[in-house]
Amino acid sequence: MNTFGRLFRLTTFGESHGPALGSVIDGCPAGVTLEAATIQRALDRRRPGQSAVTTARSEGDRVEILSGVFEGKTLGTPIAAIVRNENQRSGDYEALRTQDRPGHADRVWRERFQHRDHRGGGRTSGRETLCRVIGGAVAEAFLARDLPQVRSVAWVERVGGLVAPPPPMTLDREMVDAHPTRCPHPETAARMEQEILEAKAQGDSLGGVIALRVTGLPVGLGEPVFGKLKARLADAFAGIGAVAGVYWGPPDLLDALVRRGSTFHGQAQVYGGIQGGLSNGEPLEARVLFKPPATLGNHARQGRHDPCILPRAVPVLEAMTSLVLADLWLQHEAFRHLPG
């Protein structure tokens, strides 16, 4: 299962230490304005080596569009794009040819497939998510044409025991990117950075929570039974390797759930912008829980790993959100134009 989506489809390919990774986007309509620079801006937000709180692997992650775009517009044909790997150190993983790392997929992949690429995790590496960012950038270009009022922004809300206060509704990606932790609250961001650097020095790691907000959604996006908006988003988020869970609504939703219904349903924000499986016109809010990275101890100190994946996962969540929304919008329009 290397393909995500139904009408707006993303297929990803490649391994962490192979020649390249790439994406094929099928189903994007013709005439959407799309430049390589648009995709590159998205990749630059995810690429490794951005700061001291991320992996030291330095990759330019320069995108090459191979097909599907001509004179700055999509053709309606499959869009293929690749990013070449340039800074692999495959020798660092030679011991893992026969050893299984705790917390990783090494053992289950070896037992299921009887053969695997041990270098950097191969296909299970977090580096595969750059392919999703490529697809998300194309999806955002399509949404900018057909649903220009839609805006999505994700931010790091919690790292370990540090929790940032809710940001203003005017929050945008530029504000999020102002600090390397991608926490928009300066004081909390500084403390998060210190915690991450301390964990990195000790060969340890940290997990936390990324919050997501989407504004401008039309009422009724999604399907009321098996294609619920929350189900499609949960599928998209859970497909990211380090994700441990997801819920909709405000940060104190777990506290709200213990209240009686007469109190709970008196606050619209508890729905997270989704009712009956459909968008209700209110801002959509979700919170995605991330495990601490499983590379620890000497493996972490000797290799090139993220001590906290959250800062680089922010654009990945935004990309998966855009892919879901683009797919559901095409589905919505297809049903609307059915005869009868």
N, C-alpha and C positions, 0 to 999 in steps of 0.2 A: 504494500500500500504506500506508494510514493506519490500519489496524486491526491490533492485536497480540493474539494468544491464539486459542484454539480453542473452549473452552466458557465460560471467563471472559474476555470480550473487551473491549478498550479501543480506542475510536476517538478520535483527536485531530483538532482542527481549529483554524484561525486562524493569523494571521501576527503577527510581532513588533510591527509598527506599525499593525495593523488595529484595529478597534473592540474586539475581545476574542479570547481563546483559550479553548478548552473541551474537555471530554471527555464521551464517552458510554460508559458501562459497561454492557454487556449480559451477562447470564448470572449475575449475583449473585443467590443465592437470596433468597427473602422471609424476613423476620423477623430480619435482621441489625441489631443496634443501630448506628445511624449518625447522628451530628449534624454540622452544618456546622462546629462547633468542632473536631471531630476532623480534618477535612480541612484546616482553617485552620492547625492546629498543624504539620501536615506542610509546608504551603506556606510558613509563616514560616521554616522551616529552609532553604528553597531560595531565598527571594526575594532580589532584588538590593538593594544598599545596606546590607548588614548591618554592614560594617566597612571599614576602609581597604584591606584586601587584596582586596576585590571591586569590581565595577563601581560607578560613582557614580550610575547610573540608580536613582532611588528610586521604587519601586512598592509600594503596599500589598498587592497581590495578594489582594484580598478575594474569597472564593469565594461564588458564588450557586448554590444547588441549585435546578434548574428542574423536575425530575421524579424519580420513582422512590423517593421517601422520604416517609413520612407518619407523623406522631406519633413521630418518632425511630427508625423502623424501615424497612428496605427493603421494597419491595412485590413484588420479583421481576420488575418491569418495568424498562425501560432507565432508568438513572440519568444525567441530564444535568446538568452543572455548568459554569459559565463563570467566568472572571476577566477583568475589563475592563482594557484598557490605559489608563493615565492620564498617563504621563510620557514620551511619545514626543518625539523631536526629529528628525523626518524630514528636515529641511533639512540635517542633518549628512551625509546620505548622497546628496545630489543629484549630486555628482560621480561616484558609483558607478553612475549610470544608464547610463553608457557606458564605465566603466572596470571592469576585473576585478581583484579583489584576489588577490595570490599566496596560495596555501594555502587559499583559500575555494572554495565551490562555484559562484561566480558564472558562470564560463565554461561549465562543463558543464551547468548549468541553462539558461543562455541558448541553448546550442547544441541541447539536447534539446527544450526546450519552446517556444523562439522568443519567449517572453514570460515575464517574471518580476517579482516585487516586490523592488526593489533596496533598500528601506528596512530597514536593520537586518538584512539577510539574509533577510527575509521568512519563508518556511516553514522555511528551513534554520537559522534563529537558534536559539541555545541556549535562548531563552525558551520554545520549544515544550515543553521538558522539564517545565514546570510542569503541563502536561496529564497527563504520566506520573505525577507526584507525586499528583495528584488520584486517578488510577486506583489507584495503590499504596496510598493511604490507605483506599480502599474495600476493596481486597483484604486489607489487614491487619485491618480490622474483621471480615471474613468468617473469616479464619484465627483470630482471637481467639475466635470462637465454636466453630469446628469442630476447630482444632488449637491450643488455648490454651497448650501447652507450647513452641511454636515461638517463638524469638526471633532476630531478625537485627540486626546492627550492623555498620556500615562505618566506617572511619577512614582518615585520610591517613597513609600509612606512609612515603612518600618524596616529597620535593620537590627537583628537581634532584639534587645530589649528597648531600643530607642524608637520612639514613635513621634512622627511630625504632626502638628496640628493641621486641620483641613485647610487647603489653599483657597484663594478666592475663585469665584466663577470665571474671572477673566484670565485664569491661568492658561498659558500657551507653551508650546514646545521650547521657545527661546528662553522663557523663564526657567523651565525645567533643566535645560542644558547649561545654565549659568554656573552650576557646580558639578564637579566630576562624579559625585554620588547620584546625581539627578534627583535629589531631594530639593524641592523649591523653598524650603524654610531654612534660611542661612545658618541660624544657630544650631539646629538639629543636624543639618548637613555637615557642619564642621565636626561635630561629635561623632557622626557616622563614619566620616573619613578616618578619624583617629582610631575608632574601633576596628575598622577593616584593615588598616595598616598594622595594627598590633596583632591581629589574627594572622595576617600574612607572614609576619616575622616569626611567629610561633609555629608555622606550618599548619595552621588551623583555618577554619572557614566560618562564614556567617550566612544565614538565610534571612527571610523577612517577607514583606508584603509590597506588591506594586498595586497601586490604585489606577483605575482607568475611568475616564469620563468622556462620553460622546454627547454632543449637543446637536440640535438641528434635525434630528431624525423625524421622518413623517410618521404619522399614526398608522399602525397596522403592518409594520414590517415583520416578517416571520410567518410561520404557519402554526395553527392552534393545537395540533396534535403531536406529530412526530418531528416536525420541523421548527419547533419553538426557537425564537431568537436566543433565549438563554441556553438551550441545548446545543445550538450550532456554535455559539461562542465558547461554551464549556468544552466542546470537542476540539475547537481550535486551540484553546489555551492548554488543555491537558496533553496535547500532542507535543508540547515543549518539554524537553527532558527533565528539568528540575522542578516542574510544577507539582505541588502537593495537594492543591485544592483551589476552589473558586467559590465566591458567593457574591450576590447582588445586593446593593444598598449601601447605607452609610457605614462608617467604621465600627459603630457600636451596634450593628445589627444583631450580633449574638446576644447582647444584653436585651435588646428589644424583643427577641423571640420568646423570652420567658414571661412577658407581660400578657395580660388578657387581651383577647381580640378587640374589645372595645377601645383599648388604648392603642394597640398595635396599628389597627387600620385607620386610626385618626391622623396618621402622618404619611403623606404621599411618598416621601423619600424612601420609605422602607421597601417599596416595590423595585427600586433601582431602575425605574424607567420602563419596566416590562410588566404587563398584566395579561393573563390568559395566553402567555407565550408570544405576545405581540408587543411591539414598541407602542408606548402610550402617549408619546409627544413630549414627555418630561425628559430631562437629562438622564442618560443611561449611566449608571455607576456600577462598577464591578471591582472586586478585590481578589487578586491572585496571589496565592501563598507559594513561596519558593523554599525548597530545602537548602540547607547549606551544601556547597559543593563537596563531593565525596573524595576528592584528592586531598590527602592529608599527610602530615609528618614529612619524612624525607622525600617522598614523591612530590609533595607540594613545593618544598624548598629547592629541590634540584631541577624540577621541570618549570614549565611556563603555563601557569594556571590562574584562573580568576579566584581569589579568596572569597569573593562575593559576586554572584552572577547578576544581581539585580540591576546595576547601572546599565549594563549592556543589553539586558533583557527588555528594557523599556521600549525601544523601537521595534523589537520583535513582536511584543504584544500589540502595539499599534498596527503593525503590518497584518497580523492575523485578524484583527478586528476589521480592517479595511477589506480584506479578502472575503470575510463573511458577509459584510454589508453589500459589497458589489455583487456577490452571488445571489443574495436574497433580493436585491433590487431587480436584477435581470429576471428572476423567477416571478417577482411581483408583476413586472411589465408583461411577461409572457402570458400569465393568467389573465391579465386585464384585457388582452387583445384576442383571447380565444373567442371563437364564434359562439353566439348564443348566451 
